[in-house]
């Protein structure tokens, strides 16, 4: 009888250990999102998508929200997040520094925009010479880097002012605190109609591949491919598309670093990059 009981207890113990190992095998990934909006908006937009991905993949996700783009970049270049939604040139730097790889991106190209007040007399880029321009951050890609490259190539000198987010840029321009400001069409479209009505798009940059969702080396190839498959599958349902739309991954496609982001190194952007504080 004792031997039977001992065998039973050993079996129960082995089953418990097996269950614990199975649970431990489900990874928890930290996810960082470039702060185009305030942290509360980032949570509103991204947490529902991560909740759905948990249901589909069995993985767990912890969302990291940063108030400043510079803080986000510092964490990214230290390799803090397992997954990160990054701007295109941050993708280049994160690959160089920590070996991140892009998983998916939206199919549409990214365009930077310069906005002015609707009643502004400014109608040409040349009129911005010597003016104060608002940008979210020095390294914001479409909303800063692409625009500043264009202005420099046209030999225009401007006084950049970094205000922390796209939301702050649009408000600074509307309040007359800056002659113009950099953003992207997608973030402007999410502003209240009353604010949009006060602004006018002065200039739109050429399009480039947009922000990818990138994975660190800690995310295995198999885990990354499972995430990609889950995201692509969400395109097939109305509910899934609503989740994707909230994060600017409206129509996700597989991303490829060599095809999509390596060419950005030839645009001369590096001269405007500000390295985040260590």
Secondary structure, DSSP 4 states (H G I P E B T S, - for coil): -HHHHHHHHHHHHHHHHHHHHHHHTS-EEEEEE--SS-HHHHHHHHHHHHHHHHHHH--EEEEEE-SSHHHHHHHHHTT--SEEEE-HHHHHHHHHHH--EEEEEESSEE-EEEEEETT-S--SGGGGTT-EEEES-TT-IIIIIHHHHHHHHTT---EEEE-SSHHHHHHHHHTTSSSEEEEEHHHHHTS-HHHHTTEEEEEEPPPEE-PEEEE-TTS-HHHHHHHHHHHHHGGGSHHHHHHHHHTT-TTEEE--HHHHTGGGGGTTGGGG--PPP-
